[in-house]
């Protein structure tokens, strides 16, 4: 749900610009049971670069020890460097550089994540065809996979802003 909101806002922002890139915003299915929708979408579209969007556990979540996650709600988007302890995504370093530099140039706060928990659609995408440079932008969210998730609306807005700004300067990196 948060990812869909992110994409809608980012695409709205891009619709008001003279974006040079071809942009596909894709909502996939079956992420929790094998990343199936991401795999088929990435294969069919064959993009030059991909940003997956998702939610992630912050360390300030009740019941999670801060030593298990340095991420916090209210501190901005999370850019994934590695997830699932390397069994999932190992993000393309140029994608991470692109997202970090875009955030810094636009004064968008961000956090980096090297996680040992779950993974995202970017795992399937970065292994599709000959490999599609990928990473994930996540919003720190409490009570993930429940009917009532809690997140910072400012973090959500910053995620959409980062996606839109990154798309506008993608040609500098890819």
SVG drawing of the C-alpha trace seen along z (x, -y; Angstrom):
<svg xmlns="http://www.w3.org/2000/svg" viewBox="-7 -20 36 39">
<polyline fill="none" stroke="black" stroke-width="0.4" points="0.0,0.0 2.8,-2.4 4.7,-1.5 1.6,-2.2 1.2,-5.6 4.9,-6.3 4.7,-5.5 1.5,-7.5 3.1,-10.6 6.4,-10.1 4.6,-9.6 2.4,-12.7 5.6,-14.7 7.2,-13.4 4.0,-14.2 4.7,-17.9 8.2,-17.8 10.0,-17.2 11.3,-13.8 13.6,-12.3 13.5,-8.7 10.9,-6.1 9.4,-5.3 7.4,-2.2 5.7,-2.1 4.7,1.5 2.6,3.0 3.5,6.6 2.0,9.6 3.4,12.6 6.4,10.9 5.9,12.9 5.8,16.2 8.8,16.0 9.0,12.5 7.1,13.9 5.5,10.7 8.8,8.8 10.6,11.5 8.1,11.6 7.7,7.8 11.5,7.2 11.9,9.9 9.2,8.4 10.2,4.8 14.0,5.3 14.8,1.9 18.2,0.3 17.8,-0.2 15.2,0.5 14.1,-0.8 11.9,1.5 9.7,-0.1 8.7,1.5 8.5,1.0 11.1,2.0 11.3,2.5 12.7,-0.5 14.8,0.1 12.5,-2.2 9.7,0.4 8.3,1.8 9.8,5.2 12.8,4.6 16.2,3.9 18.0,0.9 21.1,3.0 19.1,5.1 18.2,2.1 19.7,-1.4 16.8,-2.6 14.3,-5.1 10.9,-6.5 11.1,-10.2 14.7,-10.0 13.8,-9.6 13.8,-7.0 15.9,-3.8 18.2,-2.9 19.1,0.8 22.7,1.7 22.3,5.4 19.4,7.4 18.8,10.9 22.4,11.0 23.5,11.2 21.2,14.1 18.8,11.6 19.8,8.3 23.3,7.0 22.5,3.6 24.5,2.4 26.9,-0.2 26.2,-2.7 22.5,-2.5 23.3,-3.2 25.6,-6.1 22.9,-7.5 20.2,-7.4 22.6,-8.8 23.9,-11.6 20.3,-12.5 19.1,-12.6 22.1,-14.8 21.7,-17.2 18.0,-17.6 18.4,-17.8 16.3,-14.6 17.3,-12.8 18.1,-9.1 19.2,-6.1 21.3,-3.1 20.4,0.4 22.5,3.5 19.9,6.0 19.9,9.6 16.2,10.1 13.9,10.3 14.2,9.2 12.2,7.3 11.3,7.5 14.7,6.0 16.2,9.5 14.4,11.0 14.9,7.9 18.7,7.8 19.0,11.4 16.8,11.1 18.3,11.5 22.0,10.5 21.3,8.6 19.4,5.3 21.1,2.7 18.7,2.4 18.1,1.3 15.2,0.7 13.8,-2.5 11.8,-1.7 9.8,-3.6 10.4,-2.7 7.1,-1.1 5.9,0.3 3.6,3.4 4.4,4.5 2.0,7.1 -0.8,6.1 -4.1,4.4 -2.8,1.2 0.7,0.2 2.3,-3.0 4.7,-5.2 5.8,-8.8 3.9,-10.7 7.0,-12.9 9.1,-9.7 6.6,-8.6 6.7,-12.0 10.5,-12.0 10.5,-8.5 8.4,-9.7 10.5,-12.8 13.7,-10.7 12.2,-8.5 11.1,-11.4 14.3,-13.3 16.3,-10.2 14.4,-9.6 15.0,-13.1 18.8,-12.7 19.1,-9.0 20.9,-9.9 23.9,-11.1 24.4,-7.6 23.1,-5.1"/>
</svg>
